[in-house]
Amino acid sequence: MTGAQEFERVLDGSDKNVASFEHKGVPLIKRAQHFLHSTPAAVPLIVLVLAIIIFGIALGGRFFSSYTLTLILQQIAIVGVLGAAQTLVILTAGIDLSIGVIMVISAVIMGNVAITYGIPTPVAVIAGLLVGGLCGLLNGFLVAFMKLPPFIVTLGTWNIVMATNFIYSANETIRDADVDAQAPLLHLFAASFRLGTAVLTLGVIAMVLLVLLLWYVLNHTAWGRHVYAVGDDPEAAKLSGIQTKRVLLTVYTLSGVIAAFAAWVSIGRNGSISPSSAVTDYNLQAITATVIGGISLFGGRGSILGTLFGAMIVGVVSMGLNMLGADPQWKVLLTGVLIIAAVAIDQWIRKVSV
């Protein structure tokens, strides 16, 4: 008993300080590297704020008006939703080149089911979401179970889906007036409301809510942690008991469903439903927003909030240059610079030493 009491007295006199990293003498650049490594959305947020400040100084009150800033959000709604789908795939160290055409064929299915076939619009929307999910499921099966490279798989399905889109639709556009008359629910995300002088659409609200929902899922659920683990090191994830094939299958399927949801948002934004929009580079725009948003192309690192910031950066740069009357090619040039800079910063951050 006495021995135990002596032991307790020794413990009472021991050091109670918790182990911590020593930051004294650590260079500022190293501290910044550690901060950016632990907060992946910080870089795109900083770039976004700087872009707003620069164009705000150049354009004055015109750029800082709530109308201009909310117009930027309206313009990026489609790319923001597609970027969320692309983020899920890239987090697993993959890439999906087909989400743009999945979006278009889903929109074509929704329009034809509701207007050409006269089926109730809610059923048409479900049909479009189902088609998007099936396309994603095909990608996921080929990547997870056939072990084919994601780039090759989605390049192939991009061609298949695009050709199917043109064959099925006969390249006929469904007019805005027809959608309004027969299936107004397809224009749901075009509905707008005012907050003071700001004008927001339901498409913008849907984009923000989707990103917040996916942020929560990725950061606070087991499935989300598995997605990061598979992207960081699939072999280690498999050895730890994670069913990597199932994770990949669900990621690509969910990506297809989100791309189909983007189709619904795009109908509200564009009004008409055109199969020819498949040739628009929605894939590249989504990848651009994702990469600029700090999602590592090597997988396993990044925040989906960064993707939203990345889409906003592209929107701010585009709007700012348009208001300045600059040549449109400057937008292309600056986007290229931002992509290379984002990848370079990601490589630098990944080399952080503890």
BAVEX-191695 format. One record per residue: residue number from 1; chain; x, y, z of N, C-alpha, C in turn. Coordinates in pm, whole numbers, m for minus. Each point is the difference from the previous one (the first is absolute). Layout:
BEGIN
R  seq  mol  nX  nY  nZ  caX  caY  caZ  cX  cY  cZ
R  NUM  A  X  Y  Z  X  Y  Z  X  Y  Z $
...
//
This chain:
BEGIN
R  seq  mol  nX  nY  nZ  caX  caY  caZ  cX  cY  cZ
R  1  A  83  m120  0  m83  120  0  86  124  0 $
R  2  A  109  m10  85  90  115  6  69  22  m131 $
R  3  A  38  m113  m67  64  10  m130  m89  67  m101 $
R  4  A  m128  m35  3  m96  59  m93  m12  149  25 $
R  5  A  m2  38  130  m13  142  32  124  77  m45 $
R  6  A  119  m60  17  123  64  m46  m3  17  m152 $
R  7  A  m51  m104  m69  m8  5  m146  m93  114  m44 $
R  8  A  m114  15  67  m95  106  m33  62  137  24 $
R  9  A  80  9  110  64  129  27  99  36  m108 $
R  10  A  71  m100  m54  94  23  m110  m76  50  m122 $
R  11  A  m115  m64  m30  m81  42  m114  m50  142  16 $
R  12  A  m40  34  123  m50  136  25  106  104  m28 $
R  13  A  125  m38  20  107  96  m24  56  m1  m141 $
R  14  A  m57  m86  m85  51  m11  m137  m51  114  m86 $
R  15  A  63  14  m116  m35  107  m94  m137  m28  m62 $
R  16  A  m91  97  7  m135  m16  m54  m14  59  m139 $
R  17  A  104  56  m57  m9  64  m131  m25  m105  m109 $
R  18  A  m88  35  m96  m30  m88  m112  104  21  m109 $
R  19  A  42  m110  m63  100  10  m107  m53  86  m114 $
R  20  A  83  86  m55  m42  88  m110  120  28  m89 $
R  21  A  m29  38  m121  107  35  m93  62  133  41 $
R  22  A  127  8  m11  73  123  33  10  87  m124 $
R  23  A  m64  119  6  m2  89  m115  106  111  10 $
R  24  A  68  7  115  101  103  14  115  m26  m95 $
R  25  A  38  100  m71  110  m13  m93  m38  m58  m134 $
R  26  A  m130  m38  m16  m46  m54  m128  m23  116  m96 $
R  27  A  58  m3  m119  m18  110  m95  m148  23  m33 $
R  28  A  m33  124  m32  m138  36  m31  m52  m80  m119 $
R  29  A  87  m24  m98  m42  m73  m119  m39  m143  36 $
R  30  A  69  m60  97  m33  m135  45  m134  m1  75 $
R  31  A  m22  104  81  m127  8  72  m116  12  m100 $
R  32  A  22  82  m104  m103  16  m102  m26  m134  m70 $
R  33  A  107  m75  m26  m14  m130  m65  m82  m95  85 $
R  34  A  27  m1  131  m76  m85  92  m146  42  3 $
R  35  A  m25  131  5  m137  51  5  m77  m40  m125 $
R  36  A  62  19  m117  m68  m32  m125  m22  m150  m15 $
R  37  A  92  m81  57  m16  m144  m5  m121  m44  82 $
R  38  A  m22  65  113  m112  m37  87  m130  69  m39 $
R  39  A  9  105  m84  m120  74  m42  3  15  m152 $
R  40  A  m36  m105  m74  16  2  m147  m86  103  m72 $
R  41  A  m110  45  62  m86  98  m66  53  144  16 $
R  42  A  109  16  77  49  135  29  58  67  m125 $
R  43  A  76  m74  m82  63  60  m118  m103  56  m97 $
R  44  A  m100  m80  m44  m99  58  m91  m80  115  62 $
R  45  A  m23  m6  130  m72  110  65  81  128  m4 $
R  46  A  131  m12  27  88  117  m6  4  57  m141 $
R  47  A  12  m88  m101  4  45  m140  m132  68  m37 $
R  48  A  m111  m56  46  m132  58  m29  m12  140  58 $
R  49  A  40  16  125  m7  132  65  89  100  m73 $
R  50  A  122  m43  m37  91  90  m72  m57  40  m136 $
R  51  A  m62  m96  m71  m59  29  m131  m112  102  13 $
R  52  A  m84  m17  102  m110  95  23  54  138  31 $
R  53  A  105  5  83  59  130  36  61  68  m122 $
R  54  A  76  m77  m81  67  58  m117  m102  55  m100 $
R  55  A  m102  m80  m33  m100  48  m95  m87  109  62 $
R  56  A  m18  m7  132  m76  105  68  71  134  m9 $
R  57  A  134  m2  16  78  124  m11  m2  50  m144 $
R  58  A  10  m92  m95  4  40  m142  m134  52  m49 $
R  59  A  m109  m56  52  m133  36  m52  m83  83  97 $
R  60  A  45  8  125  m73  81  96  m131  m65  44 $
R  61  A  m96  86  30  m128  m46  54  m78  m90  m93 $
R  62  A  24  9  m129  m75  m84  m95  23  m148  29 $
R  63  A  124  m34  34  32  m141  23  m48  m46  137 $
R  64  A  5  87  99  m37  m37  136  m151  0  22 $
R  65  A  m77  34  m101  m146  2  17  m51  m142  23 $
R  66  A  m104  m11  81  m57  m132  29  m54  m66  m126 $
R  67  A  m47  82  m95  m51  m56  m125  110  m73  m76 $
R  68  A  117  63  m10  111  m60  m73  48  m128  67 $
R  69  A  14  4  132  52  m116  72  m97  m118  m5 $
R  70  A  m130  29  8  m97  m111  m8  m14  m50  m144 $
R  71  A  24  88  m98  m1  m44  m139  113  m100  m25 $
R  72  A  115  23  64  111  m95  m11  m43  m137  53 $
R  73  A  m70  m2  112  m47  m126  57  m97  m71  m95 $
R  74  A  m87  78  m63  m94  m60  m96  74  m64  m117 $
R  75  A  107  65  m44  73  m50  m117  81  m125  29 $
R  76  A  37  m20  126  83  m116  34  m81  m116  58 $
R  77  A  m132  14  7  m82  m102  66  19  m138  m64 $
R  78  A  m2  m6  m133  12  m130  m68  139  m59  23 $
R  79  A  103  82  m21  138  m48  19  25  m36  145 $
R  80  A  m61  74  93  18  m32  142  m55  m137  36 $
R  81  A  m118  m34  m55  m58  m132  27  84  m109  m66 $
R  82  A  40  21  m126  86  m97  m68  135  m14  71 $
R  83  A  51  111  49  127  m4  73  m10  m84  126 $
R  84  A  m116  3  65  m21  m84  119  8  m147  m38 $
R  85  A  m60  m36  m116  7  m139  m47  144  m38  m33 $
R  86  A  70  89  m67  139  m28  m37  89  m12  123 $
R  87  A  m29  78  103  81  m4  122  m2  m139  63 $
R  88  A  m118  m61  6  m10  m134  60  92  m98  m71 $
R  89  A  2  7  m132  81  m94  m79  149  30  18 $
R  90  A  38  127  m7  141  35  11  54  m32  139 $
R  91  A  m83  9  103  45  m36  134  42  m147  8 $
R  92  A  m52  m83  m89  42  m141  m4  117  m22  m95 $
R  93  A  65  109  m42  113  m4  m93  m45  m42  m140 $
R  94  A  m125  25  m33  m51  m27  m134  m35  129  m71 $
R  95  A  m68  m13  m112  m49  117  m72  m117  m47  m87 $
R  96  A  m98  89  m19  m118  m35  m79  m15  101  m114 $
R  97  A  37  m43  m120  m11  88  m117  m140  0  m60 $
R  98  A  m88  m83  55  m132  m17  m62  m113  75  69 $
R  99  A  27  67  112  m112  58  75  m73  108  m79 $
R  100  A  71  71  m88  m66  103  m80  m105  m58  m93 $
R  101  A  35  m109  m70  m96  m61  m92  m106  m80  75 $
R  102  A  33  m51  119  m103  m63  83  m105  103  37 $
R  103  A  44  121  32  m93  108  30  m91  28  m119 $
R  104  A  57  9  m119  m78  35  m119  m101  m110  m34 $
R  105  A  42  m126  1  m94  m108  m35  m109  m12  105 $
R  106  A  32  30  126  m102  m2  105  m103  109  m24 $
R  107  A  47  118  m43  m93  109  m32  m88  m38  m118 $
R  108  A  58  m62  m102  m76  m43  m118  m105  m103  38 $
R  109  A  37  m94  87  m96  m101  47  m115  67  76 $
R  110  A  33  92  91  m104  70  76  m96  72  m95 $
R  111  A  55  72  m97  m83  77  m92  m88  m88  m87 $
R  112  A  55  m107  m56  m77  m87  m89  m106  m79  75 $
R  113  A  33  m50  118  m97  m75  78  m119  88  38 $
R  114  A  29  125  41  m106  89  44  m78  61  m116 $
R  115  A  68  40  m107  m65  78  m106  m37  m87  m121 $
R  116  A  93  m80  m48  m29  m83  m117  m95  m115  34 $
R  117  A  23  m65  115  m82  m115  37  m118  37  89 $
R  118  A  m2  123  53  m112  45  82  m10  m65  136 $
R  119  A  109  m52  51  1  m63  133  19  109  105 $
R  120  A  m63  m14  119  12  103  105  145  39  26 $
R  121  A  21  128  21  136  54  14  80  m64  113 $
R  122  A  m59  m24  120  80  m66  105  57  m134  m45 $
R  123  A  m76  m76  m78  50  m127  m53  114  26  m99 $
R  124  A  m13  106  m80  105  35  m96  130  36  72 $
R  125  A  m12  73  111  119  36  77  66  m125  57 $
R  126  A  m82  m90  55  54  m125  55  68  m82  m110 $
R  127  A  m59  0  m120  60  m73  m113  137  58  m34 $
R  128  A  11  133  m1  129  64  m27  103  m33  105 $
R  129  A  m40  4  128  91  m33  109  44  m147  m10 $
R  130  A  m94  m87  m40  31  m142  m14  102  m23  m112 $
R  131  A  m18  69  m111  94  m13  m112  139  47  43 $
R  132  A  6  113  70  129  49  49  66  m99  93 $
R  133  A  m81  m59  91  54  m97  93  52  m125  m70 $
R  134  A  m72  m45  m104  43  m119  m74  131  26  m76 $
R  135  A  13  119  m56  126  35  m67  116  m1  99 $
R  136  A  m24  58  118  104  m1  103  30  m141  49 $
R  137  A  m105  m82  10  19  m138  43  88  m76  m99 $
R  138  A  m21  24  m129  84  m64  m102  146  41  16 $
R  139  A  23  131  19  137  47  23  61  m67  123 $
R  140  A  m78  m4  109  49  m58  124  32  m148  m11 $
R  141  A  m85  m73  m73  23  m144  m18  129  m24  m78 $
R  142  A  21  76  m106  119  m18  m83  128  37  76 $
R  143  A  m9  102  85  117  44  77  27  m93  117 $
R  144  A  m106  m32  77  18  m75  124  20  m150  m23 $
R  145  A  m80  m59  m89  2  m145  m15  83  m47  m120 $
R  146  A  m1  78  m106  82  m36  m116  141  57  12 $
R  147  A  19  90  99  131  62  29  59  72  m122 $
R  148  A  m86  67  m74  45  80  m113  30  142  47 $
R  149  A  95  69  m64  35  137  41  m121  94  m15 $
R  150  A  m29  82  102  m115  91  m6  3  93  m120 $
R  151  A  118  48  m38  10  91  m114  m48  m69  m127 $
R  152  A  45  m121  m24  m37  m74  m122  m149  m37  3 $
R  153  A  m46  m47  115  m140  m41  14  m93  117  m31 $
R  154  A  22  113  65  m93  112  m15  18  71  m135 $
R  155  A  120  m12  m59  16  51  m136  m85  m83  m96 $
R  156  A  m1  m132  22  m81  m88  m83  m149  24  19 $
R  157  A  m45  8  126  m143  21  25  m43  140  m42 $
R  158  A  93  95  1  m31  135  m52  m44  m10  m146 $
R  159  A  76  m74  m80  m36  m16  m141  m131  m78  m16 $
R  160  A  m15  m107  79  m120  m83  m10  m125  80  37 $
R  161  A  6  70  113  m117  75  47  m32  115  m94 $
R  162  A  103  68  m51  m25  112  m91  m66  m48  m129 $
R  163  A  50  m111  m55  m60  m55  m122  m144  m45  26 $
R  164  A  m23  m65  113  m135  m44  36  m93  119  13 $
R  165  A  51  108  57  m78  122  16  m49  53  m134 $
R  166  A  90  6  m100  m37  52  m131  m92  m96  m76 $
R  167  A  26  m130  13  m84  m99  m69  m142  1  57 $
R  168  A  m10  m1  132  m131  m4  65  m82  126  m27 $
R  169  A  64  116  10  m72  128  m13  m17  45  m144 $
R  170  A  72  m63  m95  3  45  m140  45  146  m7 $
R  171  A  75  41  102  54  136  10  m109  106  m6 $
R  172  A  m118  m31  52  m111  96  1  m7  70  135 $
R  173  A  m9  131  m3  m7  81  121  m144  13  47 $
R  174  A  m22  m13  129  m131  23  59  m6  146  43 $
R  175  A  m96  72  m54  m3  145  19  m41  39  142 $
R  176  A  47  117  38  m31  58  130  m151  10  20 $
R  177  A  m72  46  m103  m145  18  10  m72  m132  24 $
R  178  A  50  m107  m62  m62  m132  20  21  m50  142 $
R  179  A  118  24  52  28  m41  138  m91  76  96 $
R  180  A  m14  131  m21  m86  81  85  m146  m46  m6 $
R  181  A  m45  m36  m118  m141  m36  m19  m33  m139  52 $
R  182  A  90  m96  m20  m32  m139  29  70  m58  123 $
R  183  A  115  55  36  74  m54  115  69  112  77 $
R  184  A  m77  92  59  61  114  70  89  m41  117 $
R  185  A  m22  m123  55  84  m45  110  146  m11  m40 $
R  186  A  26  m23  m129  138  m8  m47  71  136  11 $
R  187  A  m78  107  9  58  134  17  4  43  147 $
R  188  A  m16  m97  88  m5  31  143  118  84  47 $
R  189  A  121  m36  m42  119  65  52  28  135  m65 $
R  190  A  m90  42  m90  10  136  m54  m73  100  88 $
R  191  A  m84  m49  91  m76  89  88  96  84  84 $
R  192  A  m31  127  11  90  92  71  m75  75  110 $
R  193  A  76  52  92  m57  82  107  103  104  40 $
R  194  A  m46  103  66  88  111  36  34  m2  149 $
R  195  A  125  34  27  47  28  136  59  140  m4 $
R  196  A  m84  98  28  44  139  m18  13  28  m148 $
R  197  A  121  40  m41  25  24  m143  59  m123  m69 $
R  198  A  30  m103  78  56  m123  m58  m111  m87  m58 $
R  199  A  30  m64  m113  m95  m90  m64  61  m140  m3 $
R  200  A  m65  m93  68  48  m138  7  m100  m92  m68 $
R  201  A  50  m103  m66  m87  m100  m60  4  m128  84 $
R  202  A  m100  m84  m18  0  m128  71  117  m88  m45 $
R  203  A  49  24  m122  118  m73  m47  122  29  86 $
R  204  A  17  127  37  112  39  87  m16  m63  138 $
R  205  A  m121  6  54  m26  m60  131  26  m149  m3 $
R  206  A  m42  m67  m108  22  m144  m13  148  m32  m4 $
R  207  A  78  80  m73  145  m22  m8  64  10  138 $
R  208  A  m33  105  73  60  22  131  m41  m111  97 $
R  209  A  m128  m37  1  m48  m105  91  65  m134  m34 $
R  210  A  17  m28  m129  64  m126  m41  144  m5  50 $
R  211  A  73  108  m18  140  4  45  8  m17  152 $
R  212  A  m88  67  73  1  m11  146  m35  m142  44 $
R  213  A  m96  m61  m67  m38  m138  33  117  m95  m24 $
R  214  A  66  13  m116  113  m87  m31  118  27  93 $
R  215  A  19  127  40  106  32  96  m24  m74  131 $
R  216  A  m124  0  45  m32  m70  125  23  m150  m15 $
R  217  A  m47  m57  m111  14  m145  m23  147  m40  m7 $
R  218  A  80  80  m70  142  m33  m16  79  14  129 $
R  219  A  m44  89  88  78  29  121  m56  m61  127 $
R  220  A  m125  m46  m2  m60  m47  124  m68  m136  m12 $
R  221  A  29  m74  m106  m56  m136  m12  113  m97  m33 $
R  222  A  m26  m127  30  100  m103  m30  25  m9  m150 $
R  223  A  m109  11  m80  16  m8  m145  93  110  m51 $
R  224  A  m16  119  53  85  112  m42  147  m26  32 $
R  225  A  25  m53  120  139  m32  37  55  m110  m90 $
R  226  A  m85  m93  m40  44  m107  m90  37  55  m137 $
R  227  A  m74  99  m47  30  63  m129  141  60  3 $
R  228  A  31  74  106  134  59  13  106  m109  12 $
R  229  A  m30  m104  75  98  m107  20  31  m73  m131 $
R  230  A  m103  m28  m79  21  m67  m128  84  86  m94 $
R  231  A  m24  130  1  77  90  m85  143  16  46 $
R  232  A  22  m4  131  135  21  53  88  m122  m23 $
R  233  A  m52  m120  31  77  m123  m18  m98  m117  m6 $
R  234  A  m41  m41  m120  m101  m106  m12  42  m132  62 $
R  235  A  129  m35  m9  46  m127  57  m9  3  152 $
R  236  A  43  111  59  m9  12  146  m146  1  45 $
R  237  A  m86  67  m78  m143  3  32  m58  m141  m3 $
R  238  A  40  m78  m99  m50  m137  m13  47  m85  116 $
R  239  A  126  15  40  54  m78  112  m65  38  132 $
R  240  A  m50  123  9  m65  44  124  m146  m43  7 $
R  241  A  m48  m69  m103  m136  m52  4  m101  77  m82 $
R  242  A  43  105  m69  m92  79  m83  m27  m75  m130 $
R  243  A  m125  m9  m38  m37  m65  m125  18  101  m114 $
R  244  A  122  3  m52  36  105  m97  m84  m6  m126 $
R  245  A  m34  m120  m46  m80  m12  m121  m138  61  20 $
R  246  A  m60  m27  115  m132  56  28  6  152  10 $
R  247  A  105  52  62  15  145  11  10  63  m139 $
R  248  A  83  m57  m87  14  53  m135  m131  m7  m77 $
R  249  A  m70  m110  15  m128  m18  m71  m101  106  44 $
R  250  A  m8  23  131  m96  99  50  42  142  m38 $
R  251  A  130  28  m2  47  133  m37  m37  33  m144 $
R  252  A  29  m90  m92  m30  27  m141  m151  4  m26 $
R  253  A  m75  m86  69  m146  2  m16  m58  131  52 $
R  254  A  45  43  119  m48  126  56  41  117  m89 $
R  255  A  120  m7  m58  44  104  m93  m95  11  m119 $
R  256  A  m45  m115  m51  m95  1  m112  m134  59  39 $
R  257  A  m46  m32  121  m128  55  48  10  152  15 $
R  258  A  113  47  54  18  144  18  9  70  m136 $
R  259  A  64  m66  m98  5  56  m135  m140  12  m59 $
R  260  A  m86  m100  29  m139  7  m46  m76  111  72 $
R  261  A  32  20  127  m60  113  74  43  132  m63 $
R  262  A  127  7  m41  49  120  m70  m80  23  m128 $
R  263  A  m48  m109  m63  m83  13  m120  m128  76  31 $
R  264  A  m61  m34  112  m123  69  42  28  148  25 $
R  265  A  114  28  68  39  139  24  26  73  m132 $
R  266  A  63  m70  m96  34  62  m128  m124  34  m81 $
R  267  A  m106  m82  11  m124  30  m72  m59  131  53 $
R  268  A  5  17  130  m48  126  58  85  118  m42 $
R  269  A  130  m22  m10  91  109  m38  m10  34  m147 $
R  270  A  m6  m103  m87  4  23  m145  m138  15  m63 $
R  271  A  m101  m54  64  m135  9  m55  m32  m114  m92 $
R  272  A  65  m7  m113  m22  m107  m97  88  m120  34 $
R  273  A  m26  m112  m70  79  m122  18  62  m36  m133 $
R  274  A  131  19  m12  68  m21  m127  102  m113  10 $
R  275  A  m15  m104  m81  100  m108  m1  138  51  m43 $
R  276  A  3  108  m77  127  55  m50  87  57  112 $
R  277  A  m59  26  115  82  52  111  99  m104  50 $
R  278  A  m12  m124  m53  98  m105  37  140  37  m45 $
R  279  A  10  84  m102  133  38  m49  61  112  84 $
R  280  A  m79  60  88  54  102  90  96  m65  99 $
R  281  A  106  69  34  104  m62  84  m35  5  149 $
R  282  A  m118  m54  35  m38  m4  141  97  m86  80 $
R  283  A  52  m106  m62  97  m85  70  122  81  45 $
R  284  A  57  76  m94  119  79  32  m30  107  103 $
R  285  A  m118  61  m9  m37  103  97  m11  m59  140 $
R  286  A  m59  m119  11  m13  m64  131  137  m39  56 $
R  287  A  86  m56  m86  135  m36  43  78  124  40 $
R  288  A  m16  107  m75  68  126  31  m40  50  138 $
R  289  A  m131  3  28  m48  46  131  55  m88  112 $
R  290  A  7  m130  m27  46  m94  102  149  18  29 $
R  291  A  79  11  m106  146  13  18  35  135  63 $
R  292  A  m60  107  m52  25  132  59  m48  3  145 $
R  293  A  m101  m81  30  m52  m7  137  87  m80  96 $
R  294  A  114  m49  m46  94  m65  91  m20  m149  18 $
R  295  A  m85  m63  m82  m15  m145  9  118  m65  m72 $
R  296  A  74  m82  72  121  m59  m56  m34  m103  m106 $
R  297  A  63  12  m117  m19  m98  m107  58  m136  36 $
R  298  A  81  m4  104  58  m126  45  m89  m71  100 $
R  299  A  m113  62  37  m99  m62  85  27  16  149 $
R  300  A  m106  m16  79  14  m6  144  17  131  72 $
R  301  A  m4  114  m71  21  128  68  m80  109  m68 $
R  302  A  m59  85  84  m77  113  m52  m135  10  69 $
R  303  A  m64  115  m15  m132  24  58  m96  40  m111 $
R  304  A  m120  m54  5  m98  32  m103  m41  147  6 $
R  305  A  20  64  116  m24  144  8  96  74  m93 $
R  306  A  121  m54  m15  96  59  m91  m48  m3  m144 $
R  307  A  m74  m106  m37  m56  m8  m135  m97  114  m25 $
R  308  A  m84  29  99  m93  113  m12  77  130  m16 $
R  309  A  106  17  80  83  121  m13  68  4  m137 $
R  310  A  43  m116  m49  64  m6  m131  m94  44  m111 $
R  311  A  m125  m47  6  m99  41  m100  m26  150  9 $
R  312  A  m1  52  122  m23  144  19  118  81  m52 $
R  313  A  122  m53  15  117  70  m53  m12  17  m151 $
R  314  A  m34  m110  m69  m17  7  m145  m111  98  m36 $
R  315  A  m110  m2  77  m110  92  m25  38  145  21 $
R  316  A  76  27  106  43  138  30  94  51  m108 $
R  317  A  97  m85  m40  96  40  m104  m73  27  m132 $
R  318  A  m93  m88  m36  m76  17  m124  m83  127  2 $
R  319  A  m73  21  109  m84  120  10  85  126  4 $
R  320  A  109  m2  76  85  118  10  60  40  m133 $
R  321  A  51  m98  m75  58  29  m131  m105  49  m99 $
R  322  A  m120  m59  7  m109  47  m88  m35  145  28 $
R  323  A  m6  35  127  m35  137  38  111  98  m37 $
R  324  A  123  m49  m6  113  85  m41  10  10  m152 $
R  325  A  m79  m82  m71  4  0  m146  125  m66  m56 $
R  326  A  57  m92  76  124  m65  m43  m29  m107  m105 $
R  327  A  101  m35  m75  m11  m108  m98  m34  m130  75 $
R  328  A  m98  m78  m48  m38  m125  68  115  m98  19 $
R  329  A  102  11  m85  113  m93  12  79  21  128 $
R  330  A  m13  120  60  67  23  127  m58  m91  109 $
R  331  A  m130  m27  m9  m62  m93  94  61  m138  m14 $
R  332  A  18  m45  m125  59  m131  m26  142  m5  54 $
R  333  A  76  107  m26  139  6  45  9  m6  153 $
R  334  A  m81  83  67  5  4  146  m47  m132  61 $
R  335  A  m99  m64  m63  m46  m130  50  113  m102  m7 $
R  336  A  74  m1  m111  113  m90  m13  106  25  106 $
R  337  A  29  127  25  97  35  103  m47  m49  137 $
R  338  A  m129  19  30  m55  m41  129  8  m152  17 $
R  339  A  m25  m75  m107  6  m146  8  141  m46  32 $
R  340  A  98  53  m73  140  m39  24  44  41  140 $
R  341  A  m39  119  42  37  48  134  m63  m89  107 $
R  342  A  m127  m40  m21  m68  m84  98  70  m135  16 $
R  343  A  40  m61  m110  69  m129  6  138  16  65 $
R  344  A  70  110  m33  131  25  61  m12  18  151 $
R  345  A  m100  76  44  m21  21  143  m35  m131  69 $
R  346  A  m83  m82  m66  m37  m129  57  124  m88  19 $
R  347  A  89  m2  m98  122  m79  11  86  51  117 $
R  348  A  6  132  14  80  58  108  m61  m34  136 $
R  349  A  m132  8  10  m67  m29  127  17  m146  39 $
R  350  A  m4  m90  m99  12  m143  28  138  m36  54 $
R  351  A  99  88  m20  134  m28  48  22  49  143 $
R  352  A  m111  37  67  12  53  137  68  m104  88 $
R  353  A  90  48  86  70  m89  93  m42  33  142 $
R  354  A  m25  m103  77  m49  21  135  116  m1  99 $
//
